[in-house]
Amino acid sequence: MDWSLFFLGILMIFGSLSGFRRPEKDVHSVEGWQGRLRELKEGADEAYFEERRQLEAYPPPAHATAKNVRVLSMIGIASGVVLMIAAFFS
Protein backbone atom coordinates (compact mmCIF):
# COMPACT_ATOMS: atom_id res chain seq x y z
CA MET A 1 0.00 0.00 0.00
CA ASP A 2 1.31 3.40 -1.00
CA TRP A 3 0.61 5.71 1.92
CA SER A 4 1.51 8.90 0.04
CA LEU A 5 -1.20 8.25 -2.58
CA PHE A 6 -3.66 7.35 0.15
CA PHE A 7 -3.11 10.55 2.11
CA LEU A 8 -3.09 12.65 -1.07
CA GLY A 9 -6.48 11.16 -1.92
CA ILE A 10 -7.79 12.00 1.55
CA LEU A 11 -6.51 15.57 1.23
CA MET A 12 -8.18 15.96 -2.18
CA ILE A 13 -11.48 14.69 -0.83
CA PHE A 14 -11.47 16.95 2.23
CA GLY A 15 -10.29 19.91 0.16
CA SER A 16 -13.15 19.43 -2.29
CA LEU A 17 -15.92 18.96 0.26
CA SER A 18 -16.31 22.66 1.04
CA GLY A 19 -16.92 23.51 -2.61
CA PHE A 20 -19.41 20.69 -2.91
CA ARG A 21 -21.33 21.60 0.23
CA ARG A 22 -21.27 25.43 -0.10
CA PRO A 23 -20.59 26.47 -3.72
CA GLU A 24 -22.57 29.69 -3.28
CA LYS A 25 -19.83 31.07 -1.03
CA ASP A 26 -17.51 31.54 -4.02
CA VAL A 27 -20.35 33.00 -6.10
CA HIS A 28 -21.13 35.58 -3.38
CA SER A 29 -17.54 36.80 -3.44
CA VAL A 30 -17.80 37.46 -7.20
CA GLU A 31 -21.09 39.31 -6.73
CA GLY A 32 -19.56 41.38 -3.92
CA TRP A 33 -16.60 42.29 -6.13
CA GLN A 34 -18.91 43.39 -8.95
CA GLY A 35 -21.08 45.42 -6.58
CA ARG A 36 -18.14 47.21 -4.97
CA LEU A 37 -16.62 48.08 -8.35
CA ARG A 38 -19.99 49.43 -9.50
CA GLU A 39 -20.20 51.60 -6.36
CA LEU A 40 -16.72 53.01 -6.97
CA LYS A 41 -17.55 53.81 -10.59
CA GLU A 42 -20.63 55.69 -9.39
CA GLY A 43 -18.47 57.88 -7.17
CA ALA A 44 -18.26 56.18 -3.77
CA ASP A 45 -15.21 56.88 -1.62
CA GLU A 46 -12.42 54.33 -1.65
CA ALA A 47 -11.91 52.40 1.60
CA TYR A 48 -8.14 52.32 1.06
CA PHE A 49 -5.56 53.73 -1.34
CA GLU A 50 -6.16 52.65 -4.98
CA GLU A 51 -9.01 50.27 -4.15
CA ARG A 52 -10.60 50.75 -7.57
CA ARG A 53 -7.31 50.08 -9.37
CA GLN A 54 -6.89 46.86 -7.42
CA LEU A 55 -10.43 45.67 -8.17
CA GLU A 56 -9.97 46.35 -11.88
CA ALA A 57 -6.49 44.80 -12.06
CA TYR A 58 -7.27 41.58 -10.15
CA PRO A 59 -10.80 40.43 -10.96
CA PRO A 60 -12.14 37.14 -9.60
CA PRO A 61 -12.59 34.28 -12.07
CA ALA A 62 -15.57 34.83 -14.33
CA HIS A 63 -16.42 31.13 -14.34
CA ALA A 64 -17.22 31.03 -10.62
CA THR A 65 -20.84 29.91 -10.73
CA ALA A 66 -22.39 27.56 -8.19
CA LYS A 67 -22.75 24.83 -10.80
CA ASN A 68 -19.12 25.06 -11.96
CA VAL A 69 -17.77 25.11 -8.41
CA ARG A 70 -19.84 22.04 -7.55
CA VAL A 71 -18.68 20.20 -10.70
CA LEU A 72 -15.02 20.98 -9.98
CA SER A 73 -15.50 19.79 -6.41
CA MET A 74 -17.04 16.54 -7.63
CA ILE A 75 -14.05 16.02 -9.93
CA GLY A 76 -11.74 16.58 -6.96
CA ILE A 77 -13.66 14.07 -4.85
CA ALA A 78 -13.63 11.49 -7.65
CA SER A 79 -9.89 12.01 -8.16
CA GLY A 80 -9.31 11.55 -4.45
CA VAL A 81 -11.25 8.28 -4.45
CA VAL A 82 -9.26 7.05 -7.47
CA LEU A 83 -6.01 7.88 -5.70
CA MET A 84 -7.12 6.03 -2.58
CA ILE A 85 -8.06 2.96 -4.63
CA ALA A 86 -4.75 3.14 -6.51
CA ALA A 87 -2.94 3.29 -3.18
CA PHE A 88 -4.33 -0.11 -2.20
CA PHE A 89 -3.17 -1.78 -5.42
CA SER A 90 0.34 -0.34 -5.56
C-alpha positions as CSV (number, residue, x, y, z in Angstrom):
1,M,0.0,0.0,0.0
2,D,1.3,3.4,-1.0
3,W,0.6,5.7,1.9
4,S,1.5,8.9,0.0
5,L,-1.2,8.2,-2.6
6,F,-3.7,7.3,0.1
7,F,-3.1,10.6,2.1
8,L,-3.1,12.6,-1.1
9,G,-6.5,11.2,-1.9
10,I,-7.8,12.0,1.5
11,L,-6.5,15.6,1.2
12,M,-8.2,16.0,-2.2
13,I,-11.5,14.7,-0.8
14,F,-11.5,16.9,2.2
15,G,-10.3,19.9,0.2
16,S,-13.1,19.4,-2.3
17,L,-15.9,19.0,0.3
18,S,-16.3,22.7,1.0
19,G,-16.9,23.5,-2.6
20,F,-19.4,20.7,-2.9
21,R,-21.3,21.6,0.2
22,R,-21.3,25.4,-0.1
23,P,-20.6,26.5,-3.7
24,E,-22.6,29.7,-3.3
25,K,-19.8,31.1,-1.0
26,D,-17.5,31.5,-4.0
27,V,-20.3,33.0,-6.1
28,H,-21.1,35.6,-3.4
29,S,-17.5,36.8,-3.4
30,V,-17.8,37.5,-7.2
31,E,-21.1,39.3,-6.7
32,G,-19.6,41.4,-3.9
33,W,-16.6,42.3,-6.1
34,Q,-18.9,43.4,-9.0
35,G,-21.1,45.4,-6.6
36,R,-18.1,47.2,-5.0
37,L,-16.6,48.1,-8.4
38,R,-20.0,49.4,-9.5
39,E,-20.2,51.6,-6.4
40,L,-16.7,53.0,-7.0
41,K,-17.5,53.8,-10.6
42,E,-20.6,55.7,-9.4
43,G,-18.5,57.9,-7.2
44,A,-18.3,56.2,-3.8
45,D,-15.2,56.9,-1.6
46,E,-12.4,54.3,-1.6
47,A,-11.9,52.4,1.6
48,Y,-8.1,52.3,1.1
49,F,-5.6,53.7,-1.3
50,E,-6.2,52.6,-5.0
51,E,-9.0,50.3,-4.2
52,R,-10.6,50.7,-7.6
53,R,-7.3,50.1,-9.4
54,Q,-6.9,46.9,-7.4
55,L,-10.4,45.7,-8.2
56,E,-10.0,46.3,-11.9
57,A,-6.5,44.8,-12.1
58,Y,-7.3,41.6,-10.2
59,P,-10.8,40.4,-11.0
60,P,-12.1,37.1,-9.6
61,P,-12.6,34.3,-12.1
62,A,-15.6,34.8,-14.3
63,H,-16.4,31.1,-14.3
64,A,-17.2,31.0,-10.6
65,T,-20.8,29.9,-10.7
66,A,-22.4,27.6,-8.2
67,K,-22.7,24.8,-10.8
68,N,-19.1,25.1,-12.0
69,V,-17.8,25.1,-8.4
70,R,-19.8,22.0,-7.5
71,V,-18.7,20.2,-10.7
72,L,-15.0,21.0,-10.0
73,S,-15.5,19.8,-6.4
74,M,-17.0,16.5,-7.6
75,I,-14.1,16.0,-9.9
76,G,-11.7,16.6,-7.0
77,I,-13.7,14.1,-4.8
78,A,-13.6,11.5,-7.6
79,S,-9.9,12.0,-8.2
80,G,-9.3,11.5,-4.4
81,V,-11.3,8.3,-4.5
82,V,-9.3,7.0,-7.5
83,L,-6.0,7.9,-5.7
84,M,-7.1,6.0,-2.6
85,I,-8.1,3.0,-4.6
86,A,-4.8,3.1,-6.5
87,A,-2.9,3.3,-3.2
88,F,-4.3,-0.1,-2.2
89,F,-3.2,-1.8,-5.4
90,S,0.3,-0.3,-5.6
